[in-house]
Amino acid sequence: KIDPSVIGINFKMDERRNIYLILKEAFHNIIKHAKADKVEIVFEKRTGDGLLIRVSDNGKGFDGMPKDGGNGIRNMQSRAGQIGGEIVIGTSVNGGTVISLFIR
């Protein structure tokens, strides 16, 4: 789902690259670990020029996930920090995983 108000938000090249790589890692994790058969991606405009990108799945969640979060999750958090954003990872209502990227 793409909120129409998102159209027209512009990001610098390094911001776009980091957003792309965060989403790529999220999809990689869904394919490799989640065993999901449904994925939802939402783009919403937040206060000001902020953006929320939320990726949720109906997979198995974080059963057996390394306590340190794994390199992929650390890389996602680092990339978000490089662009002034924040990653929040949680459990979806159907037991899968939700990864929310907030960018200011």
MDTraj code that builds the backbone (N, CA, C; nanometers):
import mdtraj as md
import numpy as np

residues = "LYS ILE ASP PRO SER VAL ILE GLY ILE ASN PHE LYS MET ASP GLU ARG ARG ASN ILE TYR LEU ILE LEU LYS GLU ALA PHE HIS ASN ILE ILE LYS HIS ALA LYS ALA ASP LYS VAL GLU ILE VAL PHE GLU LYS ARG THR GLY ASP GLY LEU LEU ILE ARG VAL SER ASP ASN GLY LYS GLY PHE ASP GLY MET PRO LYS ASP GLY GLY ASN GLY ILE ARG ASN MET GLN SER ARG ALA GLY GLN ILE GLY GLY GLU ILE VAL ILE GLY THR SER VAL ASN GLY GLY THR VAL ILE SER LEU PHE ILE ARG".split()
xyz = np.array([
    [0.0839, -0.1162, 0.0000],
    [0.0000, 0.0000, 0.0000],
    [0.0893, 0.1236, 0.0000],
    [0.0548, 0.2181, -0.0814],
    [0.1295, 0.3432, -0.0854],
    [0.0326, 0.4580, -0.0638],
    [0.0548, 0.5299, 0.0446],
    [-0.0240, 0.6490, 0.0734],
    [0.0086, 0.7521, -0.0344],
    [-0.0920, 0.8082, -0.1037],
    [-0.0657, 0.9049, -0.2111],
    [0.0180, 1.0248, -0.1669],
    [0.0132, 1.0600, -0.0380],
    [0.0913, 1.1738, 0.0095],
    [0.2417, 1.1459, 0.0089],
    [0.2799, 1.0195, -0.0074],
    [0.4216, 0.9825, -0.0132],
    [0.4842, 1.0273, -0.1454],
    [0.4037, 1.0314, -0.2490],
    [0.4538, 1.0707, -0.3803],
    [0.5063, 1.2132, -0.3710],
    [0.6267, 1.2328, -0.4165],
    [0.6869, 1.3649, -0.4110],
    [0.7885, 1.3811, -0.2997],
    [0.7960, 1.2844, -0.2061],
    [0.9017, 1.2904, -0.1052],
    [1.0321, 1.2520, -0.1749],
    [1.1315, 1.3370, -0.1610],
    [1.2598, 1.3134, -0.2271],
    [1.3678, 1.2823, -0.1242],
    [1.4556, 1.1925, -0.1606],
    [1.5688, 1.1567, -0.0766],
    [1.6968, 1.1693, -0.1572],
    [1.8051, 1.1956, -0.0860],
    [1.9367, 1.1999, -0.1493],
    [1.9758, 1.0592, -0.1923],
    [2.0761, 1.0512, -0.2786],
    [2.1194, 0.9221, -0.3325],
    [2.1594, 0.8244, -0.2211],
    [2.2368, 0.8688, -0.1225],
    [2.2788, 0.7774, -0.0156],
    [2.1593, 0.7330, 0.0696],
    [2.0613, 0.8192, 0.0863],
    [1.9403, 0.7813, 0.1594],
    [1.8632, 0.6744, 0.0820],
    [1.8470, 0.6949, -0.0473],
    [1.7763, 0.5958, -0.1310],
    [1.8486, 0.4619, -0.1279],
    [1.9809, 0.4659, -0.1351],
    [2.0600, 0.3427, -0.1335],
    [2.0393, 0.2673, -0.0021],
    [2.0458, 0.3396, 0.1101],
    [2.0274, 0.2746, 0.2391],
    [1.8860, 0.2206, 0.2561],
    [1.7861, 0.2940, 0.2100],
    [1.6481, 0.2442, 0.2151],
    [1.6362, 0.1152, 0.1342],
    [1.6923, 0.1173, 0.0133],
    [1.6898, -0.0014, -0.0726],
    [1.7555, -0.1210, -0.0031],
    [1.8734, -0.1000, 0.0567],
    [1.9448, -0.2109, 0.1189],
    [1.8742, -0.2611, 0.2451],
    [1.8086, -0.1720, 0.3175],
    [1.7290, -0.2150, 0.4339],
    [1.6134, -0.3040, 0.3877],
    [1.5423, -0.2596, 0.2842],
    [1.4309, -0.3397, 0.2325],
    [1.4794, -0.4718, 0.1743],
    [1.5911, -0.4685, 0.1070],
    [1.6491, -0.5913, 0.0501],
    [1.6775, -0.6925, 0.1609],
    [1.7350, -0.6466, 0.2707],
    [1.7642, -0.7350, 0.3840],
    [1.6347, -0.7873, 0.4467],
    [1.5343, -0.7010, 0.4587],
    [1.4062, -0.7450, 0.5143],
    [1.3464, -0.8567, 0.4287],
    [1.3476, -0.8385, 0.2970],
    [1.2937, -0.9409, 0.2069],
    [1.3773, -1.0685, 0.2107],
    [1.5088, -1.0525, 0.2184],
    [1.5974, -1.1691, 0.2287],
    [1.5604, -1.2506, 0.3535],
    [1.5409, -1.1816, 0.4666],
    [1.5058, -1.2515, 0.5906],
    [1.3716, -1.3228, 0.5792],
    [1.2762, -1.2598, 0.5128],
    [1.1451, -1.3230, 0.4948],
    [1.1599, -1.4503, 0.4122],
    [1.2336, -1.4401, 0.3025],
    [1.2504, -1.5555, 0.2140],
    [1.3296, -1.6666, 0.2810],
    [1.4385, -1.6313, 0.3489],
    [1.5288, -1.7318, 0.4049],
    [1.4781, -1.7909, 0.5367],
    [1.4160, -1.7088, 0.6214],
    [1.3871, -1.7535, 0.7572],
    [1.2390, -1.7646, 0.7933],
    [1.1548, -1.6775, 0.7391],
    [1.0182, -1.6635, 0.7921],
    [0.9218, -1.7734, 0.7495],
    [0.9452, -1.8309, 0.6325],
    [0.8505, -1.9287, 0.5777],
    [0.7099, -1.8667, 0.5654],
    [0.7074, -1.7409, 0.5242],
    [0.5815, -1.6678, 0.5097],
    [0.5223, -1.6917, 0.3716],
    [0.3910, -1.6809, 0.3634],
    [0.3268, -1.6869, 0.2319],
    [0.2537, -1.5566, 0.2004],
    [0.2659, -1.4579, 0.2907],
    [0.2053, -1.3278, 0.2670],
    [0.2962, -1.2197, 0.3246],
    [0.3184, -1.1147, 0.2447],
    [0.3987, -1.0004, 0.2872],
    [0.3217, -0.8745, 0.2516],
    [0.3208, -0.7783, 0.3425],
    [0.2566, -0.6497, 0.3163],
    [0.3607, -0.5401, 0.3336],
    [0.3641, -0.4477, 0.2404],
    [0.4548, -0.3330, 0.2454],
    [0.3691, -0.2079, 0.2439],
    [0.3928, -0.1202, 0.3405],
    [0.3157, 0.0029, 0.3525],
    [0.4113, 0.1213, 0.3537],
    [0.3795, 0.2222, 0.2737],
    [0.4527, 0.3486, 0.2728],
    [0.3553, 0.4559, 0.3196],
    [0.3883, 0.5253, 0.4293],
    [0.3015, 0.6299, 0.4830],
    [0.3825, 0.7551, 0.5115],
    [0.3247, 0.8690, 0.4817],
    [0.3880, 0.9954, 0.5161],
    [0.3640, 1.0222, 0.6640],
    [0.4664, 1.0693, 0.7325],
    [0.4561, 1.1045, 0.8731],
    [0.4650, 1.2561, 0.8867],
    [0.4604, 1.3048, 1.0069],
    [0.4652, 1.4484, 1.0336],
    [0.5811, 1.5128, 0.9581],
    [0.5538, 1.6263, 0.8948],
    [0.6567, 1.6937, 0.8156],
    [0.6848, 1.6134, 0.6902],
    [0.8112, 1.5926, 0.6620],
    [0.8505, 1.5137, 0.5449],
    [0.8899, 1.3719, 0.5829],
    [0.8538, 1.3297, 0.7033],
    [0.8902, 1.1965, 0.7492],
    [0.8183, 1.0870, 0.6718],
    [0.8761, 0.9691, 0.6761],
    [0.8224, 0.8550, 0.6037],
    [0.8292, 0.7319, 0.6928],
    [0.7253, 0.6516, 0.6881],
    [0.7224, 0.5213, 0.7532],
    [0.7130, 0.4170, 0.6440],
    [0.8049, 0.3216, 0.6461],
    [0.7975, 0.2053, 0.5582],
    [0.7850, 0.0846, 0.6503],
    [0.6763, 0.0106, 0.6345],
    [0.6504, -0.1044, 0.7206],
    [0.6399, -0.2303, 0.6353],
    [0.7193, -0.3302, 0.6706],
    [0.7164, -0.4598, 0.6021],
    [0.6717, -0.5629, 0.7053],
    [0.5593, -0.6285, 0.6778],
    [0.5108, -0.7300, 0.7714],
    [0.4842, -0.8600, 0.6966],
    [0.4981, -0.9699, 0.7691],
    [0.4744, -1.1008, 0.7082],
    [0.3948, -1.1872, 0.8046],
    [0.3508, -1.3005, 0.7553],
    [0.2757, -1.3944, 0.8387],
    [0.3582, -1.5194, 0.8661],
    [0.4888, -1.5017, 0.8720],
    [0.5793, -1.6146, 0.8928],
    [0.5891, -1.6578, 1.0377],
    [0.6969, -1.7297, 1.0667],
    [0.7122, -1.7905, 1.1987],
    [0.7677, -1.6966, 1.3044],
    [0.7957, -1.5736, 1.2693],
    [0.8471, -1.4785, 1.3675],
    [0.9928, -1.5035, 1.3981],
    [1.0334, -1.4726, 1.5201],
    [1.1751, -1.4786, 1.5563],
    [1.2120, -1.6011, 1.6372],
    [1.1415, -1.7117, 1.6222],
    [1.1792, -1.8341, 1.6919],
    [1.3213, -1.8728, 1.6535],
    [1.4057, -1.8873, 1.7541],
    [1.5413, -1.9323, 1.7278],
    [1.6342, -1.8245, 1.6757],
    [1.5923, -1.6971, 1.6803],
    [1.6782, -1.5899, 1.6325],
    [1.7959, -1.5723, 1.7269],
    [1.9146, -1.5446, 1.6745],
    [2.0299, -1.5206, 1.7617],
    [2.0007, -1.4064, 1.8584],
    [2.0500, -1.4193, 1.9823],
    [2.0246, -1.3185, 2.0848],
    [2.0797, -1.1814, 2.0451],
    [2.1852, -1.1785, 1.9666],
    [2.2453, -1.0502, 1.9272],
    [2.1756, -0.9892, 1.8064],
    [2.0727, -1.0542, 1.7540],
    [1.9975, -0.9990, 1.6420],
    [2.0516, -1.0372, 1.5063],
    [2.1709, -1.0900, 1.4992],
    [2.2280, -1.1276, 1.3705],
    [2.2842, -1.0080, 1.2954],
    [2.3744, -1.0347, 1.2036],
    [2.4386, -0.9273, 1.1270],
    [2.3403, -0.8491, 1.0420],
    [2.2438, -0.9164, 0.9819],
    [2.1485, -0.8488, 0.8948],
    [2.0702, -0.7421, 0.9682],
    [2.0242, -0.7747, 1.0870],
    [1.9466, -0.6785, 1.1655],
    [2.0362, -0.5638, 1.2109],
    [2.1571, -0.5961, 1.2566],
    [2.2509, -0.4889, 1.2955],
    [2.2808, -0.3976, 1.1777],
    [2.2990, -0.4552, 1.0594],
    [2.3253, -0.3734, 0.9402],
    [2.2062, -0.2844, 0.9075],
    [2.0845, -0.3375, 0.9201],
    [1.9655, -0.2566, 0.8948],
    [1.9595, -0.1391, 0.9915],
    [1.9864, -0.1646, 1.1192],
    [1.9836, -0.0585, 1.2194],
    [2.0916, 0.0460, 1.1919],
    [2.2089, 0.0008, 1.1529],
    [2.3180, 0.0929, 1.1213],
    [2.2835, 0.1799, 1.0009],
    [2.2302, 0.1183, 0.8977],
    [2.1916, 0.1937, 0.7769],
    [2.0829, 0.2963, 0.8083],
    [1.9867, 0.2568, 0.8913],
    [1.8815, 0.3514, 0.9298],
    [1.9429, 0.4698, 1.0034],
    [2.0352, 0.4438, 1.0940],
    [2.1009, 0.5507, 1.1678],
    [2.1783, 0.6454, 1.0777],
    [2.2382, 0.5920, 0.9704],
    [2.3148, 0.6743, 0.8771],
    [2.2281, 0.7759, 0.8048],
    [2.0991, 0.7483, 0.7950],
    [2.0099, 0.8413, 0.7242],
    [1.9129, 0.9107, 0.8204],
    [1.9454, 0.9070, 0.9493],
    [1.8615, 0.9741, 1.0480],
    [1.7321, 0.9022, 1.0757],
    [1.7310, 0.7732, 1.0504],
    [1.6101, 0.6944, 1.0701],
    [1.6224, 0.5999, 1.1871],
    [1.5204, 0.5196, 1.2038],
    [1.5146, 0.4238, 1.3125],
    [1.4400, 0.2995, 1.2658],
    [1.4895, 0.1846, 1.3060],
    [1.4248, 0.0558, 1.2766],
    [1.3611, 0.0041, 1.4046],
    [1.2365, -0.0394, 1.3942],
    [1.1689, -0.1057, 1.5053],
    [1.1219, -0.2402, 1.4533],
    [1.1574, -0.3450, 1.5266],
    [1.1207, -0.4806, 1.4859],
    [1.0289, -0.5388, 1.5917],
    [0.9173, -0.5925, 1.5468],
    [0.8217, -0.6491, 1.6406],
    [0.7473, -0.7664, 1.5812],
    [0.6450, -0.8074, 1.6511],
    [0.5636, -0.9207, 1.6091],
    [0.4315, -0.8684, 1.5546],
    [0.3900, -0.9217, 1.4404],
    [0.2626, -0.8803, 1.3809],
    [0.1478, -0.9500, 1.4523],
    [0.0268, -0.9028, 1.4272],
    [-0.0909, -0.9602, 1.4928],
    [-0.1099, -1.1077, 1.4576],
    [-0.0587, -1.1502, 1.3440],
    [-0.0743, -1.2901, 1.3042],
    [0.0472, -1.3743, 1.3413],
    [0.1366, -1.3210, 1.4248],
    [0.2504, -1.3978, 1.4721],
    [0.3757, -1.3833, 1.3892],
    [0.3681, -1.3194, 1.2759],
    [0.4858, -1.2972, 1.1926],
    [0.5690, -1.1815, 1.2460],
    [0.6435, -1.1210, 1.1583],
    [0.7335, -1.0132, 1.1954],
    [0.6929, -0.8843, 1.1270],
    [0.7139, -0.7735, 1.1969],
    [0.6930, -0.6395, 1.1408],
    [0.8226, -0.5631, 1.1555],
    [0.8714, -0.5096, 1.0453],
    [0.9883, -0.4236, 1.0472],
    [0.9418, -0.2854, 1.0031],
    [0.9577, -0.1882, 1.0920],
    [0.9164, -0.0514, 1.0617],
    [1.0396, 0.0363, 1.0534],
    [1.0503, 0.1076, 0.9424],
    [1.1589, 0.2027, 0.9208],
    [1.0993, 0.3419, 0.9243],
    [1.1408, 0.4215, 1.0225],
    [1.0971, 0.5609, 1.0353],
    [1.2092, 0.6495, 0.9873],
    [1.1797, 0.7377, 0.8922],
    [1.2797, 0.8296, 0.8383],
    [1.2265, 0.9706, 0.8569],
    [1.3115, 1.0586, 0.9092],
    [1.2707, 1.1976, 0.9324],
    [1.3141, 1.2841, 0.8198],
])
top = md.Topology()
chain = top.add_chain()
for i, resn in enumerate(residues, 1):
    res = top.add_residue(resn, chain, resSeq=i)
    for name in ("N", "CA", "C"):
        top.add_atom(name, md.element.get_by_symbol(name[0]), res)
traj = md.Trajectory(xyz[None], top)
